[in-house]
């Protein structure tokens, strides 16, 4: 649960903006989208390996 402390006389738009920012940081929406479909563990491992190779390749190109 997200708890927002508002100051006396704080603008409602500003409070809503704070809430949205805090909500995004919790990762609730990202987790919800991730759980919408099932990915086999072998495919997750393969994608993680490909991402690691990509990152390593980009770092080596910078040097």
OpenMM code with the backbone's topology and positions (N, CA, C; nanometers):
from openmm import Vec3, app, unit

residues = "UNK UNK UNK UNK UNK UNK UNK UNK UNK UNK UNK UNK UNK UNK UNK UNK UNK UNK UNK UNK UNK UNK UNK UNK UNK UNK UNK UNK UNK UNK UNK UNK UNK UNK UNK UNK UNK UNK UNK UNK UNK UNK UNK UNK UNK UNK UNK UNK UNK UNK UNK UNK UNK UNK UNK UNK UNK UNK UNK UNK UNK UNK UNK".split()
positions = [
    Vec3(0.0835, -0.1161, 0.0000),
    Vec3(0.0000, 0.0000, 0.0000),
    Vec3(0.0891, 0.1239, 0.0000),
    Vec3(0.0525, 0.2187, -0.0819),
    Vec3(0.1293, 0.3424, -0.0932),
    Vec3(0.0684, 0.4465, 0.0006),
    Vec3(0.1519, 0.5037, 0.0841),
    Vec3(0.1068, 0.6061, 0.1783),
    Vec3(0.1668, 0.7394, 0.1354),
    Vec3(0.0791, 0.8365, 0.1217),
    Vec3(0.1217, 0.9698, 0.0807),
    Vec3(0.0943, 1.0676, 0.1944),
    Vec3(0.1961, 1.1401, 0.2362),
    Vec3(0.1776, 1.2460, 0.3358),
    Vec3(0.1695, 1.3782, 0.2613),
    Vec3(0.0587, 1.4469, 0.2799),
    Vec3(0.0381, 1.5741, 0.2121),
    Vec3(0.0569, 1.6877, 0.3106),
    Vec3(0.1140, 1.7946, 0.2592),
    Vec3(0.1322, 1.9134, 0.3417),
    Vec3(0.0032, 1.9948, 0.3421),
    Vec3(-0.0108, 2.0784, 0.4414),
    Vec3(-0.1300, 2.1622, 0.4532),
    Vec3(-0.1390, 2.2560, 0.3325),
    Vec3(-0.2505, 2.2509, 0.2623),
    Vec3(-0.2733, 2.3397, 0.1489),
    Vec3(-0.1980, 2.3003, 0.0226),
    Vec3(-0.1525, 2.1748, 0.0141),
    Vec3(-0.0782, 2.1306, -0.1051),
    Vec3(-0.1732, 2.1143, -0.2233),
    Vec3(-0.1274, 2.1531, -0.3376),
    Vec3(-0.2046, 2.1463, -0.4598),
    Vec3(-0.2357, 1.9994, -0.4922),
    Vec3(-0.3585, 1.9709, -0.5351),
    Vec3(-0.4001, 1.8335, -0.5636),
    Vec3(-0.3251, 1.7766, -0.6845),
    Vec3(-0.2935, 1.8609, -0.7824),
    Vec3(-0.2189, 1.8135, -0.8989),
    Vec3(-0.0781, 1.7699, -0.8593),
    Vec3(-0.0179, 1.8466, -0.7696),
    Vec3(0.1167, 1.8135, -0.7229),
    Vec3(0.1148, 1.6813, -0.6437),
    Vec3(0.0124, 1.6631, -0.5624),
    Vec3(-0.0009, 1.5407, -0.4844),
    Vec3(-0.0224, 1.4206, -0.5759),
    Vec3(-0.1029, 1.4386, -0.6797),
    Vec3(-0.1268, 1.3307, -0.7749),
    Vec3(0.0011, 1.2948, -0.8496),
    Vec3(0.0805, 1.3949, -0.8836),
    Vec3(0.2073, 1.3717, -0.9515),
    Vec3(0.3023, 1.2931, -0.8623),
    Vec3(0.3067, 1.3279, -0.7324),
    Vec3(0.3891, 1.2544, -0.6370),
    Vec3(0.3451, 1.1089, -0.6275),
    Vec3(0.2125, 1.0889, -0.6234),
    Vec3(0.1587, 0.9540, -0.6137),
    Vec3(0.1968, 0.8704, -0.7359),
    Vec3(0.1809, 0.9278, -0.8534),
    Vec3(0.2144, 0.8548, -0.9762),
    Vec3(0.3618, 0.8169, -0.9785),
    Vec3(0.4482, 0.9085, -0.9385),
    Vec3(0.5915, 0.8828, -0.9366),
    Vec3(0.6241, 0.7698, -0.8384),
    Vec3(0.5633, 0.7753, -0.7210),
    Vec3(0.5867, 0.6731, -0.6198),
    Vec3(0.5345, 0.5373, -0.6670),
    Vec3(0.4204, 0.5388, -0.7341),
    Vec3(0.3599, 0.4160, -0.7863),
    Vec3(0.4501, 0.3511, -0.8912),
    Vec3(0.5078, 0.4310, -0.9792),
    Vec3(0.5966, 0.3778, -1.0820),
    Vec3(0.7219, 0.3164, -1.0207),
    Vec3(0.7737, 0.3796, -0.9143),
    Vec3(0.8954, 0.3294, -0.8499),
    Vec3(0.8743, 0.1963, -0.7804),
    Vec3(0.7517, 0.1671, -0.7383),
    Vec3(0.7263, 0.0401, -0.6704),
    Vec3(0.7339, -0.0769, -0.7666),
    Vec3(0.7108, -0.0543, -0.8952),
    Vec3(0.7213, -0.1606, -0.9945),
    Vec3(0.5981, -0.2483, -1.0025),
    Vec3(0.4860, -0.2036, -0.9495),
    Vec3(0.3641, -0.2830, -0.9500),
    Vec3(0.3173, -0.3080, -1.0930),
    Vec3(0.3128, -0.2048, -1.1723),
    Vec3(0.2641, -0.2175, -1.3089),
    Vec3(0.3573, -0.3047, -1.3922),
    Vec3(0.4873, -0.2891, -1.3730),
    Vec3(0.5845, -0.3692, -1.4459),
    Vec3(0.5690, -0.5179, -1.4119),
    Vec3(0.5492, -0.5464, -1.2831),
    Vec3(0.5298, -0.6839, -1.2389),
    Vec3(0.3996, -0.7417, -1.2947),
    Vec3(0.2958, -0.6615, -1.2987),
    Vec3(0.1674, -0.7046, -1.3528),
    Vec3(0.1806, -0.7429, -1.5003),
    Vec3(0.2483, -0.6595, -1.5762),
    Vec3(0.2677, -0.6899, -1.7187),
    Vec3(0.3534, -0.8140, -1.7385),
    Vec3(0.4521, -0.8338, -1.6505),
    Vec3(0.5384, -0.9512, -1.6609),
    Vec3(0.4599, -1.0796, -1.6342),
    Vec3(0.3631, -1.0736, -1.5464),
    Vec3(0.2860, -1.1926, -1.5094),
    Vec3(0.1712, -1.2229, -1.6047),
    Vec3(0.1484, -1.1419, -1.7047),
    Vec3(0.0377, -1.1649, -1.7968),
    Vec3(0.0596, -1.2879, -1.8832),
    Vec3(0.1822, -1.3263, -1.9026),
    Vec3(0.2096, -1.4441, -1.9843),
    Vec3(0.3200, -1.5246, -1.9185),
    Vec3(0.3230, -1.6539, -1.9488),
    Vec3(0.4216, -1.7438, -1.8912),
    Vec3(0.5365, -1.7622, -1.9891),
    Vec3(0.6574, -1.7512, -1.9367),
    Vec3(0.7771, -1.7752, -2.0166),
    Vec3(0.8521, -1.8917, -1.9546),
    Vec3(0.8851, -1.9886, -2.0369),
    Vec3(0.9559, -2.1057, -1.9868),
    Vec3(1.0908, -2.0631, -1.9280),
    Vec3(1.1349, -2.1320, -1.8219),
    Vec3(1.2622, -2.0971, -1.7593),
    Vec3(1.3806, -2.1051, -1.8563),
    Vec3(1.3759, -2.2000, -1.9482),
    Vec3(1.4863, -2.2118, -2.0434),
    Vec3(1.4929, -2.0901, -2.1355),
    Vec3(1.3780, -2.0374, -2.1719),
    Vec3(1.3752, -1.9190, -2.2586),
    Vec3(1.4202, -1.7956, -2.1806),
    Vec3(1.3801, -1.7851, -2.0534),
    Vec3(1.4256, -1.6738, -1.9706),
    Vec3(1.5771, -1.6749, -1.9576),
    Vec3(1.6328, -1.7942, -1.9378),
    Vec3(1.7778, -1.8070, -1.9237),
    Vec3(1.8473, -1.7677, -2.0539),
    Vec3(1.7918, -1.8107, -2.1662),
    Vec3(1.8497, -1.7775, -2.2970),
    Vec3(1.8468, -1.6270, -2.3214),
    Vec3(1.7340, -1.5625, -2.2891),
    Vec3(1.7227, -1.4184, -2.3090),
    Vec3(1.8186, -1.3418, -2.2177),
    Vec3(1.8354, -1.3898, -2.0943),
    Vec3(1.9289, -1.3260, -2.0025),
    Vec3(2.0716, -1.3377, -2.0546),
    Vec3(2.1061, -1.4532, -2.1106),
    Vec3(2.2395, -1.4740, -2.1662),
    Vec3(2.2628, -1.3831, -2.2871),
    Vec3(2.1618, -1.3720, -2.3739),
    Vec3(2.1745, -1.2849, -2.4904),
    Vec3(2.1887, -1.1391, -2.4488),
    Vec3(2.1167, -1.0988, -2.3451),
    Vec3(2.1285, -0.9611, -2.2970),
    Vec3(2.2684, -0.9358, -2.2403),
    Vec3(2.3213, -1.0325, -2.1659),
    Vec3(2.4548, -1.0178, -2.1086),
    Vec3(2.5602, -1.0070, -2.2195),
    Vec3(2.5450, -1.0859, -2.3229),
    Vec3(2.6383, -1.0799, -2.4368),
    Vec3(2.6291, -0.9438, -2.5045),
    Vec3(2.5069, -0.8930, -2.5223),
    Vec3(2.4873, -0.7634, -2.5848),
    Vec3(2.5525, -0.6522, -2.5034),
    Vec3(2.5320, -0.6546, -2.3722),
    Vec3(2.5891, -0.5522, -2.2847),
    Vec3(2.7413, -0.5578, -2.2888),
    Vec3(2.7966, -0.6777, -2.2812),
    Vec3(2.9424, -0.6934, -2.2860),
    Vec3(2.9980, -0.6424, -2.4192),
    Vec3(2.9259, -0.6709, -2.5272),
    Vec3(2.9696, -0.6273, -2.6594),
    Vec3(2.9694, -0.4745, -2.6698),
    Vec3(2.8665, -0.4101, -2.6153),
    Vec3(2.8608, -0.2644, -2.6230),
    Vec3(2.9705, -0.1996, -2.5377),
    Vec3(3.0008, -0.2597, -2.4219),
    Vec3(3.1088, -0.2047, -2.3388),
    Vec3(3.2444, -0.2185, -2.4075),
    Vec3(3.2644, -0.3284, -2.4761),
    Vec3(3.3921, -0.3479, -2.5453),
    Vec3(3.4080, -0.2539, -2.6636),
    Vec3(3.2967, -0.2187, -2.7278),
    Vec3(3.3032, -0.1256, -2.8411),
    Vec3(3.3424, 0.0138, -2.7941),
    Vec3(3.3005, 0.0516, -2.6730),
    Vec3(3.3304, 0.1843, -2.6213),
    Vec3(3.4801, 0.2003, -2.5943),
    Vec3(3.5465, 0.0925, -2.5590),
    Vec3(3.6894, 0.0994, -2.5266),
    Vec3(3.7703, 0.1079, -2.6502),
] * unit.nanometer
topology = app.Topology()
chain = topology.addChain("A")
for resn in residues:
    res = topology.addResidue(resn, chain)
    for name in ("N", "CA", "C"):
        topology.addAtom(name, app.Element.getBySymbol(name[0]), res)
